[in-house]
Amino acid sequence: GTDRHQQTILNLRLGINEIARATADSVAPLPWQALSQTMLMGFSHPDGSPYTTLPDVFVYPRPMPRDRSSLSVALEGPPCLIVEVASDSTYGSDLDLRHGKAWSYQHEGVAEYLVIDPTRLYIVEGGRGWRLREGHYEPWLPDTEGVWWSEEIPLGFGTAEMMISVFDRQG
């Protein structure tokens, strides 16, 4: 992707992990951990064929090994949150609830899925999110200030001035 796309992914992952470090006391393990562009194996396409994905950012509600280039949903379980950063080449698949990444994430039990577009080139509202309810994704809407508050980790995500922001409950 573009430099802006890659920088957004990096900033998002670092922001999520920085708040996790600030939340944990000095001897406790991190309460959650964001990873990026690590292979996640164990997903499937709607036709049942296997699908290995490389989410832009994904979060587990516990510390994860840092030296692995891939993780298995069968072994680790699904991430609690996946965030994709919309780009020209991926936004169609990112948003496709019937045949794209969203279908695969829903099918494997990813509790929250957010596609963010700080440039608003592909998603005029800045992003779209879904939450898993009874096995199906339902819309996850931002609050009145444009922040998507996670139910899985105590964080929110917003876009402004072509950048993404990560918020803790104190703002």
C-alpha positions in Angstrom: 0.0 0.0 0.0 0.9 3.6 0.0 3.0 5.2 2.7 -0.1 6.8 4.2 -1.8 3.3 4.3 1.2 1.7 6.0 1.7 4.6 8.4 -1.9 4.3 9.4 -1.5 0.6 10.2 1.6 1.2 12.2 0.1 4.1 14.2 -3.0 2.1 14.9 -1.1 -0.9 16.2 1.2 1.2 18.3 -1.7 3.3 19.7 -3.6 0.1 20.8 -0.5 -1.4 22.3 0.6 1.8 24.1 -2.8 2.1 25.8 -2.5 -1.6 26.8 0.9 -0.9 28.4 -0.4 2.1 30.2 -3.4 0.1 31.5 -1.3 -2.8 32.9 0.6 -2.5 36.1 4.4 -3.1 35.8 4.4 -6.8 36.6 1.1 -7.9 35.0 0.9 -9.2 31.5 -0.7 -6.9 28.9 -4.5 -7.0 28.9 -4.6 -7.1 25.1 -2.1 -7.0 22.2 -2.4 -5.7 18.7 -0.5 -7.3 15.9 -0.3 -6.4 12.2 0.3 -8.1 9.0 0.9 -11.4 10.5 -0.6 -14.4 8.7 -3.8 -15.7 10.3 -4.5 -19.2 9.1 -7.8 -21.1 9.5 -10.3 -18.9 7.7 -12.3 -20.0 4.8 -14.0 -18.5 1.7 -17.8 -18.9 1.3 -17.2 -21.9 -1.0 -15.3 -23.6 1.9 -11.8 -23.2 0.4 -9.1 -22.3 2.9 -8.2 -18.7 3.3 -5.1 -17.3 5.0 -5.4 -13.6 5.7 -3.1 -10.8 6.6 -5.3 -8.4 8.6 -3.9 -4.8 8.8 -4.4 -4.9 12.6 -5.8 -7.5 14.8 -6.2 -7.7 18.6 -6.1 -10.6 21.0 -7.4 -10.1 24.6 -4.0 -11.4 25.9 -0.3 -11.2 25.1 0.7 -13.1 22.0 4.1 -14.4 20.8 6.0 -11.7 19.1 8.3 -13.9 17.0 5.8 -15.8 15.0 5.0 -15.0 11.4 1.7 -16.7 11.5 -1.1 -17.7 14.0 -3.8 -20.3 13.7 -7.4 -19.6 14.5 -7.8 -23.3 15.4 -5.0 -23.0 18.0 -5.3 -19.4 19.2 -8.9 -18.8 18.6 -10.1 -15.8 16.6 -8.9 -12.3 17.4 -11.5 -10.2 19.3 -11.1 -7.3 16.9 -9.8 -6.9 13.3 -9.3 -3.5 11.8 -8.6 -3.1 8.1 -7.5 0.2 6.6 -9.3 0.8 3.4 -7.2 1.1 0.2 -7.9 1.2 -3.5 -7.0 -2.4 -3.9 -8.7 -3.9 -0.8 -11.8 -1.9 0.2 -14.2 -3.9 -1.9 -13.2 -7.2 -0.3 -12.9 -5.5 3.1 -16.5 -4.4 3.1 -18.1 -7.5 1.4 -20.2 -9.3 3.9 -21.3 -11.9 1.4 -18.0 -13.0 -0.3 -15.1 -11.0 1.1 -13.0 -10.7 4.3 -16.0 -9.7 6.4 -17.7 -13.0 5.6 -14.6 -15.0 6.6 -14.1 -13.0 9.8 -17.8 -13.4 10.7 -17.7 -17.1 9.9 -14.7 -17.7 12.2 -16.1 -15.8 15.1 -14.2 -12.4 15.1 -16.3 -10.4 17.6 -15.7 -7.0 16.1 -14.6 -5.9 12.6 -13.9 -2.3 11.6 -12.9 -1.0 8.2 -11.4 2.5 8.6 -10.8 5.1 6.0 -9.2 8.2 7.4 -8.9 9.7 3.9 -12.7 9.2 3.3 -11.8 8.3 -0.4 -13.5 4.9 -0.2 -15.9 5.2 2.8 -17.3 8.7 3.0 -18.3 8.3 6.7 -14.7 7.4 7.6 -15.4 3.7 8.4 -17.8 0.9 8.8 -18.0 -1.6 11.6 -19.7 -4.8 12.6 -20.2 -6.8 15.7 -20.9 -10.5 15.9 -24.4 -11.2 17.3 -25.8 -14.7 17.3 -23.3 -15.8 14.6 -24.0 -12.8 12.2 -22.5 -9.4 11.8 -24.7 -6.4 12.7 -23.7 -2.8 12.1 -21.4 -1.3 14.8 -22.1 2.5 14.6 -19.9 5.3 15.8 -21.0 7.5 18.6 -22.1 11.1 18.0 -18.5 12.2 17.9 -17.6 9.6 15.2 -15.8 7.2 17.5 -16.4 3.4 17.3 -16.2 2.2 20.9 -15.1 -1.5 21.2 -17.0 -3.8 23.5 -14.1 -6.2 23.5 -11.3 -3.9 24.7 -11.8 -0.5 26.4 -10.8 1.5 23.4 -12.4 3.7 20.7 -11.3 4.5 17.1 -12.0 7.6 15.1 -10.8 9.5 12.0 -10.1 13.2 11.6 -7.9 15.2 9.3 -6.9 12.1 7.3 -5.6 10.3 10.4 -6.8 7.6 12.7 -7.1 8.1 16.5 -7.2 5.6 19.3 -9.0 6.6 22.5 -9.1 5.2 25.9 -12.2 5.8 28.1 -10.6 9.0 29.4 -10.3 10.4 25.9 
